[in-house]
Amino acid sequence: MKKILLTGATGYIGKRLMLALLDNNYHIVCCTREAYRLELPTDEELLQRIDVIEVDFLDRDSLTKIPNDIDGAYYLMHSMSVSSDYMEMELECARNFREIVSTTSCEHVIYLTGIINSDQLSQHLKSRKQVEEELATGSYHFTALRAGIVIGSGSASFEIIRDLVEKLPVMITPKWVNTMCQPIGIANVLDFLVKSLLNKKTYDDNFDIACPDVMTYKEMLLGYAKVRGLKRWIYTVPVMTPRLSSYWLYFVTSTTYKLAVALVNSMKIDVIARDDRINEITGVQPFSYTRALERTLSKIRSEEIISSWKDSYVSSLRDKTLEHFVEVPKHGCFVDVKKRKYDDREACLDRVWRIGGQTGWYKADFLWKTRGYLDQLVGGVGLRRGRTHPSHLFPGDAVDFWRVLYADKQEGKLLLFAEMKTPGEAWLEFKILEEEGVLRQKAVFRPKGLFGRLYWYMVYPFHGIVFNGMVTHLACGKK
């Protein structure tokens, strides 16, 4: 059985590719900075074909954990929007990966990147090209698969299209909506990734992967509207600068501002596949843009969203890993504790596990929305991210402007960490205390400086409205 190294295993593509590789009878070595964030299948036979190692490709010492007997590897890492110097970080990661994998028995490395067909590249695509060139110098055979807009449940590109069309009957848009592009469905991306692996016909080459449809971004938006049965009108104006366009995306969609900037800069350049020779090599025939939309919307309706860009650190404003915040501090903090008798343990936990997103926060949602809007005005994530699944939570998931640190339904504990802009750090914990028959809701805030303390006292009067009502509804379903 072939052993495959999978980097970016907790990312949007990585989570889905892991399942696809298991379906194709590979043994997988999953690389992650935080093993507890990796959601593994429950089937024992599948688990026997998965190894999990904690590595950080910016920490060379940790890379000694990578086994020598790997047959292939996927490079699915990027640092875009996490740091202002992401280009240097991406290059260093690629260099460290290339050096360590070159010492193993790895025969083939595949890198998923963006379509590059212009001499005037955005910073985002320049970085991807730079990484591709670095990876190609390894002692293994190398293949780059270049994709444009990826259409799939939870993808950043699809979420932006959906947000714009669902929210705005009339759009005043910048000129870049007339830029040509060639999207591809996420299922086809996975097909290409799997069928290119250890395929000698793909060795030491790069390929563009795309659906048959070449269209403008405007046509993509109107195409989504047609599939959804919505009437939409789009007008372009020449006065929207890249900065204004980025703010427009930031305030209307769920994207972060840094990601919006990267996307807008990329959207000014045509992204069209050079040829489709990879289709014949792999036997994959990509379906149309309309079919990709229909499949994606079907997955969303049936709540079969495996992964979302929002759950990666790209949607966060912090570059620290979750392990820095799992231990809730006990000193120098303000604490607000509420307890309520619960009616039924499982019903109570079901309500807790559905918190946020479309369900809301059970009490004074207008206050939560106001806080989210204020957060957005100062560059925070706001409430726009929602959540990936309406009832399923896993460490690392985003829940509006919170991040899941710990989620164990059997233990009856959910711990969230605030990613909103605050003069300090905030945690929200829900815990079933079975010996008392109560649900304990605990808010912890560690202030930073004088303003942090003032902030706590300013918001404290609202806690009585929000937190009392929320814990009562969570415990027994009463408002």
TORROVO-191262 format. One record per residue (C-alpha): residue in one letter; x negated, y, z negated. Coordinates in steps of 0.02 Angstrom, whole numbers, padded with zeros to 5 digits, always signed. Layout:
# TORROVO-191262
AXYZ;...
END
This chain:
# TORROVO-191262
M+00000+00000+00000;K-00070+00169+00051;K-00106+00293-00089;I-00061+00475-00052;L-00112+00631-00148;L+00033+00755-00160;T-00009+00932-00213;G+00129+01055-00252;A+00234+00911-00318;T+00349+01025-00418;G+00376+01147-00274;Y+00520+01163-00153;I+00445+01049-00019;G+00347+00940-00140;K+00498+00879-00238;R+00584+00824-00078;L+00429+00751+00003;M+00395+00642-00150;L+00564+00555-00124;A+00535+00538+00063;L+00365+00457+00035;L+00438+00336-00091;D+00570+00288+00038;N+00427+00249+00157;N+00340+00134+00033;Y+00190+00242-00013;H+00104+00251-00182;I+00098+00434-00234;V-00023+00530-00345;C+00072+00688-00394;C-00032+00840-00439;T+00044+00968-00556;R-00015+01096-00682;E+00122+01040-00803;A+00172+00857-00799;Y+00331+00882-00900;R+00401+00991-00760;L+00396+00847-00636;E+00565+00763-00622;L+00536+00580-00584;P+00659+00449-00519;T+00734+00333-00650;D+00714+00174-00547;E+00576+00067-00624;E+00514+00000-00457;L+00490+00177-00393;L+00406+00235-00552;Q+00274+00101-00531;R+00224+00186-00368;I+00198+00358-00446;D+00046+00423-00540;V+00053+00596-00617;I-00105+00696-00651;E-00118+00871-00725;V-00239+00973-00620;D-00264+01155-00579;F-00353+01187-00414;L-00423+01349-00486;D-00505+01245-00624;R-00639+01136-00546;D-00666+01035-00705;S-00486+00971-00701;L-00509+00902-00524;T-00611+00754-00586;K-00442+00671-00623;I-00410+00651-00436;P-00438+00466-00392;N-00568+00417-00263;D-00463+00284-00176;I-00335+00394-00090;D-00292+00365+00093;G-00207+00530+00133;A-00160+00697+00055;Y-00037+00840+00075;Y-00085+01020+00041;L+00074+01113-00009;M+00006+01248-00123;H+00015+01437-00109;S+00004+01583-00229;M+00104+01714-00133;S+00189+01845-00243;V+00119+01772-00404;S-00031+01890-00404;S-00089+02042-00308;D-00248+01948-00261;Y-00158+01794-00198;M-00264+01786-00040;E-00422+01757-00142;M-00331+01633-00253;E-00266+01535-00103;L-00438+01527-00024;E-00519+01468-00186;C-00386+01334-00209;A-00414+01274-00031;R-00602+01272-00052;N-00592+01172-00214;F-00467+01051-00136;R-00577+01026+00018;E-00732+00994-00086;I-00654+00868-00204;V-00553+00774-00072;S-00706+00762+00039;T-00789+00655-00096;T-00646+00528-00092;S-00598+00395+00035;C-00461+00508+00103;E-00438+00484+00290;H-00307+00617+00329;V-00250+00784+00256;I-00091+00873+00312;Y-00061+01058+00279;L+00111+01137+00299;T+00091+01318+00349;G+00174+01456+00451;I+00183+01478+00640;I+00038+01589+00695;N+00056+01663+00869;S-00003+01842+00853;D-00169+01929+00833;Q-00088+02055+00715;L-00039+01944+00569;S+00042+01994+00405;Q-00058+01971+00245;H+00047+01817+00210;L+00007+01733+00376;K-00175+01792+00372;S-00194+01701+00207;R-00112+01544+00277;K-00229+01546+00428;Q-00379+01573+00316;V-00328+01422+00211;E-00302+01317+00367;E-00476+01358+00430;E-00553+01313+00261;L-00460+01147+00246;A-00509+01099+00424;T-00694+01093+00377;G-00675+00942+00263;S-00747+00769+00297;Y-00572+00697+00328;H-00460+00711+00480;F-00349+00865+00468;T-00178+00913+00535;A-00088+01079+00516;L+00101+01081+00540;R+00160+01258+00569;A+00341+01303+00533;G+00442+01463+00543;I+00605+01493+00448;V+00655+01337+00351;I+00843+01308+00337;G+00890+01202+00188;S+00982+01209+00023;G+00875+01308-00098;S+00750+01376+00029;A+00707+01560+00009;S+00744+01597+00192;F+00914+01514+00188;E+00961+01597+00023;I+00922+01768+00098;I+01029+01733+00251;R+01171+01670+00142;D+01162+01817+00021;L+01165+01946+00161;V+01309+01868+00257;E+01416+01820+00108;K+01398+01989+00022;L+01399+02115+00166;P+01540+02122+00295;V+01447+02266+00379;M+01257+02276+00382;I+01148+02424+00426;T+00986+02336+00464;P+00806+02378+00512;K+00734+02344+00685;W+00654+02181+00633;V+00822+02092+00646;N+00788+02091+00834;T+00625+01996+00811;M+00627+01823+00891;C+00607+01668+00785;Q+00630+01480+00796;P+00694+01403+00634;I+00693+01221+00579;G+00800+01116+00461;I+00720+01052+00301;A+00762+00871+00345;N+00661+00888+00507;V+00515+00966+00412;L+00511+00812+00300;D+00523+00697+00451;F+00371+00780+00531;L+00272+00776+00369;V+00303+00590+00343;K+00282+00533+00523;S+00123+00634+00552;L+00036+00553+00403;L-00105+00436+00454;N-00045+00452+00634;K-00207+00458+00736;K-00122+00557+00875;T-00104+00703+00755;Y-00284+00702+00692;D-00389+00861+00702;D-00255+00967+00781;N-00118+01092+00738;F+00063+01087+00793;D+00213+01203+00786;I+00372+01122+00722;A+00540+01202+00762;C+00720+01171+00816;P+00767+01195+01000;D+00847+01367+00970;V+00748+01527+00999;M+00847+01671+00923;T+00836+01839+00838;Y+00861+01860+00651;K+01022+01952+00695;E+01083+01799+00791;M+01037+01690+00642;L+01143+01799+00526;L+01290+01798+00647;G+01268+01611+00672;Y+01287+01584+00486;A+01442+01695+00485;K+01518+01591+00626;V+01488+01426+00535;R+01567+01500+00379;G+01714+01574+00475;L+01669+01753+00427;K+01679+01911+00532;R+01522+02015+00515;W+01457+02172+00601;I+01272+02214+00611;Y+01202+02382+00665;T+01016+02420+00679;V+00934+02586+00638;P+00754+02640+00674;V+00727+02733+00510;M+00709+02586+00391;T+00525+02573+00350;P+00448+02409+00287;R+00458+02477+00110;L+00642+02522+00127;S+00676+02355+00209;S+00593+02266+00062;Y+00698+02363-00063;W+00852+02322+00039;L+00817+02135+00031;Y+00769+02147-00152;F+00932+02229-00207;V+01051+02132-00095;T+00976+01957-00104;S+00901+01847-00240;T+00722+01869-00181;T+00588+01954-00285;Y+00515+02118-00224;K+00342+02046-00190;L+00417+01903-00092;A+00528+02027+00002;V+00374+02128+00052;A+00286+01972+00116;L+00439+01917+00213;V+00472+02088+00291;N+00291+02102+00348;S+00305+01929+00427;M+00475+01966+00507;K+00401+02105+00614;I+00310+01973+00719;D+00391+01848+00838;V+00382+01672+00767;I+00407+01554+00914;A+00337+01378+00936;R+00204+01362+01072;D+00263+01189+01127;D+00353+01034+01063;R+00221+00900+01093;I+00231+00846+00909;N+00410+00788+00945;E+00349+00654+01066;I+00203+00604+00955;T+00313+00574+00802;G+00478+00531+00885;V+00566+00670+00789;Q+00696+00769+00886;P+00744+00921+00780;F+00928+00965+00773;S+00999+01137+00814;Y+01009+01288+00700;T+01198+01267+00687;R+01179+01085+00637;A+01046+01133+00508;L+01169+01258+00432;E+01311+01132+00429;R+01201+01002+00342;T+01139+01130+00216;L+01313+01194+00172;S+01373+01014+00153;K+01233+00979+00028;I+01280+01135-00070;R+01465+01088-00075;S+01424+00913-00138;E+01299+00982-00265;E+01154+00883-00190;I+01021+01019-00203;I+00858+00930-00242;S+00748+01084-00258;S+00753+01273-00246;W+00622+01408-00218;K+00695+01496-00372;D+00629+01359-00485;S+00449+01387-00430;Y+00339+01523-00504;V+00362+01624-00344;S+00527+01686-00418;S+00444+01732-00582;L+00355+01894-00629;R+00234+01803-00742;D+00081+01707-00687;K+00063+01610-00849;T+00119+01430-00852;L+00266+01374-00959;E+00155+01288-01086;H+00108+01461-01155;F+00287+01486-01214;V+00355+01313-01263;E+00305+01339-01444;V+00422+01474-01511;P+00325+01589-01629;K+00380+01603-01811;H+00287+01758-01867;G+00307+01939-01815;C+00475+01903-01732;F+00655+01959-01745;V+00777+01812-01756;D+00965+01803-01731;V+01042+01635-01782;K+01224+01585-01757;K+01303+01418-01805;R+01472+01344-01762;K+01555+01176-01794;Y+01571+01084-01630;D+01727+00988-01581;D+01644+00853-01478;R+01456+00829-01457;E+01458+00782-01273;A+01585+00916-01225;C+01483+01045-01319;L+01322+00995-01230;D+01409+00993-01062;R+01457+01175-01091;V+01280+01218-01144;W+01206+01132-00992;R+01321+01232-00875;I+01274+01402-00945;G+01229+01540-00823;G+01245+01543-00635;Q+01424+01531-00572;T+01486+01479-00745;G+01421+01637-00827;W+01380+01663-01010;Y+01551+01628-01086;K+01568+01798-01168;A+01555+01980-01109;D+01491+01935-00937;F+01500+02119-00891;L+01364+02153-01021;W+01255+02015-00950;K+01281+02085-00774;T+01240+02261-00834;R+01080+02197-00915;G+01036+02106-00755;Y+01066+02260-00649;L+00959+02369-00764;D+00823+02237-00757;Q+00829+02240-00568;L+00813+02430-00565;V+00646+02420-00656;G+00580+02280-00545;G+00641+02129-00643;V+00720+01970-00576;G+00896+02017-00632;L+01038+01890-00631;R+01027+01857-00444;R+00935+01691-00452;G+01081+01596-00527;R+01037+01413-00548;T+00999+01269-00431;H+01127+01142-00497;P+01288+01185-00593;S+01266+01053-00728;H+01090+00982-00717;L+00940+01065-00802;F+00756+01019-00804;P+00602+01107-00874;G+00546+01241-00752;D+00720+01276-00682;A+00777+01456-00666;V+00941+01507-00749;D+00977+01687-00700;F+00839+01788-00785;W+00790+01642-00898;R+00672+01498-00869;V+00704+01324-00942;L+00562+01273-01058;Y+00639+01118-01134;A+00797+01020-01093;D+00841+00855-01177;K+01026+00816-01181;Q+01003+00658-01284;E+00911+00758-01417;G+01036+00899-01397;K+00912+01040-01368;L+00894+01172-01234;L+00760+01308-01243;L+00756+01457-01125;F+00624+01591-01103;A+00668+01766-01039;E+00589+01823-00875;M+00678+01991-00878;K+00579+02150-00907;T+00566+02176-01095;P+00441+02260-01213;G+00403+02090-01287;E+00446+01906-01265;A+00615+01824-01293;W+00677+01646-01318;L+00854+01575-01328;E+00877+01403-01406;F+01029+01291-01419;K+01015+01142-01537;I+01139+01012-01600;L+01117+00985-01788;E+01208+00819-01809;E+01188+00809-01997;E+01285+00972-02011;G+01398+00943-01861;V+01355+01114-01791;L+01281+01195-01638;R+01141+01314-01684;Q+01107+01458-01566;K+00945+01551-01602;A+00880+01707-01514;V+00698+01749-01549;F+00612+01910-01495;R+00427+01946-01518;P+00408+02135-01495;K+00260+02218-01414;G+00218+02379-01502;L+00335+02512-01570;F+00446+02516-01417;G+00475+02329-01434;R+00544+02356-01608;L+00652+02502-01551;Y+00717+02394-01408;W+00774+02258-01529;Y+00870+02381-01637;M+00949+02461-01483;V+01018+02296-01417;Y+01058+02218-01585;P+01235+02295-01596;F+01281+02202-01438;H+01227+02036-01512;G+01383+02029-01619;I+01490+02041-01463;V+01389+01929-01350;F+01312+01797-01462;N+01461+01768-01578;G+01579+01741-01434;M+01455+01635-01338;V+01417+01512-01478;T+01602+01494-01520;H+01646+01449-01341;L+01498+01331-01323;A+01539+01240-01485;C+01725+01214-01462;G+01779+01291-01297;K+01867+01437-01379;K+01841+01618-01328;
END
